[in-house]
Structures are given as structure tokens and as C-alpha cells.
Amino acid sequence: MKLLSELYSGYPDIEIRGIKINSKQVEVGDIFVCTMGVTADRHEFIDEAISNGASAVVVSRDVECSVPTIKVENTNLELRKLASKFYDYPEKELSLIATTGTNGKTTTSQIIQDLIGDNICGYMGTNGIICSKFSEKIVNTTPDFDRLFMYFRRFLDSGCKILSMETSSEAYFRKRLDDVYFDVGIVTNITEDHLNIHKTVENYVACKKEMLEHIKEHGYAILNTEDKYFDEFYNSCSCNVLTYGMNNADLLIKDIEVNSKNTNFILNYKDKDYSITSPLLGDFNVYNLVAGIGACIALGYDIEDIISKVSNIKVLEGRVQFLEYGQNYDIVLDYAHTTDSFLKLYPVLKKICKGRIITVTGSAGGREKEKRGPMGKVVLDNSDYVIFTMDDPRNEDVNSIIDDLVSLSDKTNYLRIIDRKEAIFKAFDMANDNDLVLVAGKGCDNYMALGNRYLPYCDKEVIDEYFNK
């Protein structure tokens, strides 16, 4: 809490309790900043903000209202300065680790927290804000400045010195991270995604590259040598670079072996081999882990100390999560929803499965129709049987989405069941001894986007219900 006079000289000694850019979320004592969104001008919501209790407003044009008004040239730029000042410049006290990429952001970010410890290292991303003192869901993977700096301060006040955070391409597109600089930046991989926002792959890659521009001069970029855009990213770096991968890398991965319980591999660093057993399954999770190890090395941690903490890594819900109910077949819950993620997941499952692979999946409506055909083909080619169903259809017809998914394949090893719960139940009814049922796409999401509504829904709860019948 601060006085308005502390934030803006010459203004009255009014208590300011928080900063908001969403008028519906304003509470008594907040200062409302009229930022310009992609589709909204928040000057239009001043009356609502004041009626909800705003004590002051920040604007970029002349307005008449009943509370103190601070006029600035650009409210979006002002929000960053105001949030930083209001929360006592928390970005300067935290060591910030940013992870970006198409796949692996969540896993890599949380691996780093597990390796360092949640009493020292916070996490912010898809799964919320998490440290030893709290665990809460948040609206965006990377929040706007009003909440971003508030979360930074909460982590500091809870004893965290480091924050491992996911940084999405949309966050860079919407300028949510301008003026935030990182000690370490990780690029996991780049494949086509979110083209509903970025329109072209070039725009998508450009947003990802922005993270590299925000790494401190003496900071580190952690780059995957096997990524298609490695050279482009490497040449964009003006900071230190630490590479990882199976070819020509500082952190060299060798001899990966996967079983149903863990993944074993050799990591070579500075001409020394380290034998590692990870609780996370799959080659792709080896890359996520090694990227996390690289981030810890960049922060000054000893590699042997970090490797000794690998057993502390938690298997994330909805990420190659094997579920056990006493059944005579395997069940895997996973967030895979892109061609690339399925291409990485199926080789892992095939090493483990002794019978058939039955996949339940769909594709989100209202976005990226062009990815459906290639993704559907990969699913059909790698499954013995597929049940296509809904996955956040929004305002699209589910049958039309499924038409797109099967459009590039002449295979007929699939069934359409629109209702996702019914589809999952059908897959379990079909499963025989030693089969594997993959429920893919939503991971641990707790909603289904239907029309313009977000209805309560969770794959794990549906699976629980089937076995508790």
C-alpha cells in the first residue's frame, strides 16, 4: 500500500491499495490504469472502475471524473513504471529465469524449481504461481504488468530469491514483458503454433526471439542445438550462451534409455560424464531436464549438486502421467495437442506398450485449422485405434473439426464420439490386457470451452469416475 502522493508528486495523500487494468476487478482503494488493449480502450470503463471503488485513474486523454486523474502520454508504458514503483522494484531483487518455446515450457520451468527448491525458487506459468508458501491458479501464463509485479513482490516476501517463469509468445506479442530483463533465458524448441495470433511462422519466431533481447548482458541463453531455428537464435544473442542436445553441445546428451518407471541417460559436461536417472519419461523430457540443469549452472550452481537433486523432480499432472486404478492396461494422461508433441510422445509409449495403443483426442476450435490434418495423421499413424472427440470446440462444430483431423489420412482406424466423457469411457471399455489408452489434449485443464462459456471439466475427474463406478 502506498499514498497517491508517493506515486505522483503533487497529488493528495490518498491510500492506494493496488493497481488494476480490468475495471471489473477493481476494488476499493485501487488505482485504475486505462491501458490500450489489442481490442479494447480501457478509458471506456472508467465509470465502472470508479463505481467499484477506484481511488484514482491514470489516463492518456482528457476525461472528467470524480477521483484524482493522472494524465500521461502513454498509459501502457506508464503501467510498467507505476507497477515497478508501487511494488518497490521487485524485478531488481529477483533472479529471473525465462523459459519460452512451443513445447516443454511448463515442465522445464517446474524442473528448475524442483532442482533448486521451492523455498528459494518460485514458479509462474500455466500451472499458476507456486512456492513453499502458496500455490494458486492464475489467468494468463504470463500476466499483465499489474499482476506480474504484484506476484514478483509476493515471491520475494515469501523468501524466494529466484523465479522460474514461463514466457509465452503471446506475452511478447502483447508487450507484457517489455522492460523485464532476465538472468537466464531458455528456448526449448520452436514448431508452428499459435498462428491464430501471430498469423505467420516468421512473426511467431520473432516474438520468441524477443526473449533473447531481454537477457542481461552477463546473463545466459540456454539453446537447443537440434532446434530448427538454433542458428538464428544463436546469432541473435549478445549474452553468454550454453547449448544442450545430442550434437555439438556444451551439455551433451548420450545413451537415452526409457522404461515404464524412469529414463536413464548420460550427460557430458566439460569432458566429464554424469549418469542420470530421471523420474520423467521420454527423450523429450531429457531435453527439458538438461535445459533446467543448464539454467542452474548459469546461476552458479555446481552440476554435481544439481544432479543429486534430480530425484526431487515431481511428475507433473497431465504430462506423460501414468494413472493406476488396478486395471490390466496402461492409462496415460498427457497435454499433447500439436503435431510435434505427438511425434515426441508416441516413441516413448511404443517402448513401453506391449499391446495396442488407443488414443482419445481432439483439437481446439476457433484456431489453427491448418495444424489439424498433420496432427490427425500422426495420431492415426501411431495408434491402433483412435477416438476423436471434443477439445475446447468453442463455436465450431466438433464434426467439422474431426473432418479436418482425418483429412490427410486414408486410414479408417477411428471412431467419432462427440462427448469427451463418453469417448474416454468407450476407450476403457475397448482396452484389453497390455493395451495403452492415451487421453491427450487437455492434460490437467479444469474447463471445457463450449461456445463463449468455460464449463467445469477435467479429464482426470472423468477417469476417476469411470473406475469408481
CORRASUL-V316205 format. One record per residue. RES is the residue in one small letter. PHI is phi in radians with two decimals (NA if undefined). Layout:
# CORRASUL-V316205
RES & PHI
RES & PHI
This chain:
# CORRASUL-V316205
m & NA
k & -2.45
l & -1.48
l & -1.00
s & -1.16
e & -1.31
l & -1.50
y & -2.39
s & -1.04
g & 1.62
y & -1.70
p & -1.17
d & -1.42
i & -1.62
e & -1.24
i & -1.95
r & -1.69
g & -3.00
i & -2.10
k & -2.39
i & -2.05
n & -1.84
s & -1.06
k & -1.25
q & -1.67
v & -1.11
e & -2.13
v & -0.99
g & 1.67
d & -1.38
i & -1.80
f & -1.77
v & -1.83
c & -1.50
t & -1.28
m & -1.77
g & -1.52
v & -1.10
t & -2.15
a & -2.30
d & -1.87
r & -1.33
h & -1.07
e & -1.24
f & -2.00
i & -1.07
d & -1.04
e & -1.14
a & -1.08
i & -1.18
s & -1.13
n & -1.51
g & 2.05
a & -1.05
s & -1.56
a & -2.80
v & -2.32
v & -1.96
v & -2.28
s & -2.13
r & -2.58
d & -1.22
v & -2.43
e & -2.02
c & -2.66
s & -1.58
v & -2.18
p & -0.95
t & -2.13
i & -1.87
k & -1.70
v & -2.27
e & -1.28
n & -2.45
t & -1.20
n & -1.15
l & -1.17
e & -1.13
l & -0.98
r & -1.07
k & -1.14
l & -1.13
a & -1.11
s & -1.08
k & -1.19
f & -1.07
y & -1.69
d & 1.07
y & 0.92
p & -1.15
e & -1.12
k & -1.49
e & -1.69
l & -1.53
s & -1.48
l & -1.80
i & -1.99
a & -1.86
t & -2.10
t & -2.24
g & 2.47
t & -1.29
n & -2.19
g & 1.68
k & -1.06
t & -1.14
t & -1.07
t & -1.08
s & -1.09
q & -1.40
i & -1.02
i & -1.03
q & -1.08
d & -1.13
l & -1.22
i & -1.53
g & 1.97
d & -1.33
n & -1.45
i & -1.91
c & -2.04
g & -1.53
y & -2.25
m & -2.41
g & 2.99
t & -0.96
n & -1.55
g & 1.94
i & -2.03
i & -2.41
c & -2.70
s & -1.16
k & -1.71
f & -2.78
s & -2.59
e & -2.42
k & -1.35
i & -2.27
v & -1.31
n & -1.97
t & -0.92
t & -2.11
p & -1.26
d & -1.21
f & -1.01
d & -1.06
r & -1.58
l & -0.99
f & -1.26
m & -1.10
y & -1.16
f & -0.94
r & -1.11
r & -1.09
f & -1.07
l & -1.06
d & -1.17
s & -1.64
g & 1.74
c & -1.34
k & -1.88
i & -2.25
l & -2.26
s & -1.72
m & -2.27
e & -1.35
t & -2.19
s & -1.45
s & -1.10
e & -1.12
a & -1.10
y & -1.22
f & -1.05
r & -1.62
k & 1.07
r & -1.39
l & -2.15
d & -1.04
d & 1.25
v & -1.86
y & -2.08
f & -1.92
d & -1.40
v & -2.43
g & -2.27
i & -1.94
v & -1.97
t & -1.33
n & -3.00
i & -2.28
t & -2.28
e & -1.13
d & -2.87
h & 0.99
l & -1.27
n & -1.10
i & -1.67
h & -1.55
k & 1.28
t & -2.28
v & -1.09
e & -1.06
n & -1.14
y & -1.07
v & -1.11
a & -1.06
c & -1.15
k & -1.13
k & -1.17
e & -1.01
m & -1.03
l & -1.13
e & -1.26
h & -1.86
i & -1.55
k & -1.04
e & -0.95
h & -1.72
g & -1.43
y & -2.25
a & -1.76
i & -1.89
l & -2.13
n & -1.51
t & -1.14
e & -1.65
d & -1.28
k & -0.98
y & -1.79
f & -0.95
d & -1.05
e & -1.12
f & -1.23
y & -1.04
n & -1.27
s & -1.55
c & -1.46
s & -2.01
c & -2.03
n & -1.21
v & -2.25
l & -2.14
t & -1.83
y & -2.49
g & 2.62
m & -1.70
n & -2.44
n & 0.84
a & -2.18
d & -1.10
l & -1.81
l & -1.67
i & -1.63
k & -2.46
d & 0.97
i & -1.34
e & -2.29
v & -2.04
n & -2.27
s & -1.29
k & -1.90
n & -2.82
t & -2.22
n & -1.92
f & -2.77
i & -1.89
l & -2.04
n & -1.82
y & -2.45
k & 0.92
d & 1.16
k & -2.16
d & -1.58
y & -2.18
s & -1.55
i & -2.20
t & -1.99
s & -1.92
p & -1.30
l & -1.57
l & -1.55
g & 1.86
d & -1.00
f & -1.11
n & -1.31
v & -1.09
y & -1.10
n & -1.05
l & -1.13
v & -1.17
a & -1.05
g & -1.14
i & -1.08
g & -1.05
a & -1.10
c & -1.14
i & -1.06
a & -1.08
l & -1.47
g & 1.79
y & -1.32
d & -1.33
i & -1.08
e & -1.18
d & -1.11
i & -1.16
i & -1.08
s & -1.15
k & -1.67
v & -1.05
s & -1.14
n & -1.41
i & -1.18
k & -1.61
v & -1.32
l & -1.29
e & -1.08
g & 1.33
r & -2.23
v & 0.78
q & -1.64
f & -1.41
l & -1.93
e & -2.14
y & -2.24
g & 1.47
q & -1.33
n & -1.70
y & -2.53
d & -1.56
i & -2.18
v & -2.14
l & -1.83
d & -2.58
y & -1.49
a & -0.85
h & -2.60
t & -2.28
t & -0.97
d & -1.08
s & -1.17
f & -1.22
l & -1.07
k & -1.47
l & -1.38
y & -1.06
p & -1.03
v & -1.14
l & -1.15
k & -1.20
k & -1.22
i & -1.77
c & -1.31
k & -1.77
g & -2.12
r & -1.57
i & -1.84
i & -1.97
t & -1.94
v & -1.96
t & -2.77
g & -2.75
s & -2.63
a & -1.17
g & -1.54
g & 1.37
r & -2.82
e & 0.78
k & -1.06
e & -1.14
k & -1.51
r & -1.21
g & -1.03
p & -1.04
m & -1.15
g & -1.05
k & -1.11
v & -1.05
v & -1.11
l & -1.15
d & -1.20
n & -1.85
s & -2.02
d & -1.34
y & -2.66
v & -2.22
i & -1.99
f & -1.50
t & -2.60
m & -1.40
d & -2.64
d & 0.92
p & -1.20
r & 0.95
n & -1.70
e & -1.65
d & -1.29
v & -1.10
n & -1.09
s & -1.18
i & -1.10
i & -1.15
d & -0.97
d & -1.14
l & -1.12
v & -1.72
s & -1.19
l & -1.80
s & -2.22
d & -1.74
k & -1.32
t & -2.12
n & -1.48
y & -2.58
l & -2.36
r & -1.84
i & -2.35
i & -1.08
d & -1.24
r & -1.15
k & -1.08
e & -1.09
a & -1.12
i & -1.14
f & -1.04
k & -1.10
a & -1.06
f & -1.19
d & -1.13
m & -1.39
a & -1.17
n & -1.89
d & -0.92
n & 1.26
d & -1.28
l & -2.33
v & -1.80
l & -1.77
v & -1.80
a & -2.11
g & 2.07
k & -1.90
g & 0.93
c & -1.81
d & -0.95
n & -2.02
y & -2.60
m & -2.22
a & -1.47
l & -2.11
g & 1.05
n & -1.79
r & -2.01
y & -1.94
l & -1.66
p & -1.04
y & -2.84
c & -2.62
d & -0.98
k & -1.07
e & -1.16
v & -1.12
i & -1.12
d & -0.98
e & -1.07
y & -1.03
f & -1.48
n & -1.69
k & -1.08
